[in-house]
Every structure is written in structure tokens, then in C-alpha cells.
Amino acid sequence: MFIIVLLTSTVLSFSEIEHTPPKELTEIYSGQKVAVRGFPYATEQGEWILSDEPNLRSCCVGKGPKAAKQIVLQENAKQFTTFQVIEVEGLLAERDNRLVLQDWNTVNPKGAIAWGFYALLMLSVLAGFLGRKAFQWYRR
């Protein structure tokens, strides 16, 4: 599923968010799904935002100078823990000079991780088998 998301949505980095005005980003990615990876935080107003920094203090969530590097997750409120990195995809919009991700869903990269572990396991078995054959050949 993770690979499919990468093929159907554009990955947006927080560096790009920091250096590009929200209005310009919404024009660039108009109508396209974007995927963003970060840490979720609940604001005092009950909104969820996504930030690239872990362990933000409540004074930095959704306000102050760090707000320019944060994305508001509109509606679809879910409970998250702030120490886990999540990846979400949705449509970018601009509200009050802030980026808002609309119609968003979390992306589950477990399938890609499972394939990675499977490949690592197969390579380990192959290396063990070939190493044993080489050792037997050396002892002759």
C-alpha cells in the first residue's frame, strides 16, 4: 500500500513548507494528493496539526513562529500519540495564511516494512547457505 501511495501522491517535505508561502504551495499542488510525514499534536482549540519536530511544547503548537512549518489536519479527527511519526495524505488548502490538509487519511507503511524484512530474511538465508558451501569447499 505504501508503494501505491507514493505512486499516486506527491511527497511534500517540511523544508518545502518552510520555504514556500502557503498560497503558492496550494497553487503548485492544486487538485493533487500530497503525502506528508510528521508528528501529530492537538491544539487548544481541538484541531490536530502535523509538525516535523517531536516533543513540541504546547506554546509552539499551532502558533508562534513554528506555526509556519505546521499543517492543520482538517476534520477527520483521530486520536494520535505525539511521539509516533505518522504519514498522511490529502488535498492541500490555504486558510488564514496556514496550510490545511483536507480529506486526509493516514498511510500505513507496514506492507513496505514487511517486504523489507522478508527480503532481509531471504538474503540472510542465502548468505548462510553460500557461506556454508564455501566453507565446505575450502576444507577439501
C-alpha positions in Angstrom: 0.0 0.0 0.0 2.9 2.4 0.8 4.3 2.0 -2.7 0.9 2.7 -4.2 0.6 5.9 -2.2 4.0 7.0 -3.4 2.8 6.5 -6.9 -0.5 8.3 -6.5 0.5 11.2 -4.3 3.3 13.7 -4.2 5.5 13.6 -1.1 5.7 17.1 0.5 8.6 17.9 2.8 8.6 20.3 5.7 11.6 22.1 4.2 9.4 22.9 1.2 6.6 24.0 3.5 9.0 26.3 5.4 10.5 28.0 2.4 7.3 28.3 0.2 4.3 30.5 1.0 1.1 28.6 1.7 -0.8 30.2 -1.2 2.0 29.2 -3.6 2.1 25.6 -2.4 -1.7 25.3 -2.8 -1.4 26.5 -6.4 1.5 24.1 -7.2 -0.3 21.1 -5.7 -3.8 22.1 -6.8 -6.0 19.0 -7.2 -3.1 16.6 -6.3 -2.9 14.4 -3.3 0.1 15.1 -1.2 1.7 12.9 1.4 3.3 14.4 4.5 5.2 12.7 7.3 5.4 14.2 10.8 4.3 14.3 14.4 0.7 15.0 15.3 -0.3 17.5 18.0 -3.7 18.6 19.4 -4.1 22.4 19.7 -6.0 24.1 22.5 -8.9 24.6 20.0 -9.2 20.8 19.4 -7.6 20.8 16.0 -4.8 18.5 15.0 -1.7 19.8 13.4 1.3 18.0 11.9 4.8 19.1 12.6 8.3 17.9 11.7 9.5 18.3 15.3 9.0 15.8 18.1 8.1 16.8 21.7 6.8 20.3 20.9 5.6 22.3 23.9 2.0 23.5 24.0 3.2 27.1 23.4 4.6 26.1 20.0 1.6 24.0 18.7 -0.3 25.9 16.1 1.0 29.4 17.0 4.1 31.4 17.1 7.0 31.3 14.6 6.8 27.5 14.3 3.2 27.6 13.0 4.5 28.4 9.5 6.1 24.9 9.4 2.9 23.1 10.6 0.0 21.7 8.7 -3.6 21.8 10.1 -5.3 18.5 9.7 -8.9 19.5 8.9 -11.7 17.5 10.4 -11.5 13.7 10.4 -10.1 13.9 14.0 -8.4 10.8 15.2 -6.5 10.2 18.4 -2.8 10.0 18.0 0.2 9.9 20.3 2.7 12.7 19.7 5.7 10.5 19.9 4.8 8.5 16.9 5.5 9.6 13.3 2.6 9.3 11.0 2.2 9.8 7.3 -1.0 11.3 6.0 -2.2 12.1 2.5 -4.8 14.5 1.4 -5.5 17.7 -0.5 -3.7 21.0 0.3 -5.7 24.1 1.0 -4.8 27.5 2.5 -6.7 29.1 5.4 -5.6 32.3 7.2 -2.2 32.0 5.6 -1.8 28.5 7.0 -1.6 25.1 5.2 -4.6 22.8 5.8 -4.8 19.2 4.7 -8.3 18.3 3.6 -9.9 14.9 3.1 -6.8 13.3 4.7 -6.2 9.7 5.7 -3.3 8.0 7.4 -1.0 6.0 5.3 0.0 2.6 6.7 3.6 1.7 5.5 3.6 -1.7 7.3 3.3 -3.5 4.0 6.5 -1.9 2.7 8.3 -2.7 6.0 7.1 -6.3 5.9 8.5 -6.7 2.4 11.8 -5.2 3.6 12.1 -7.7 6.5 11.2 -10.5 4.1 13.9 -9.5 1.7 16.4 -9.2 4.5 15.5 -12.7 5.8 15.9 -14.2 2.4 19.3 -12.6 1.9 20.4 -13.9 5.3 19.3 -17.4 4.4 21.1 -17.2 1.0 24.3 -15.8 2.6 24.3 -18.5 5.2 23.8 -21.2 2.6 26.5 -19.8 0.3 28.9 -19.3 3.2 28.5 -22.9 4.3 29.1 -24.2 0.8 32.2 -22.0 0.6 33.5 -23.3 3.9 33.0 -26.9 2.8 34.8 -26.3 -0.4 37.7 -24.6 1.5 38.1 -27.6 3.8 38.6 -30.1 0.9 
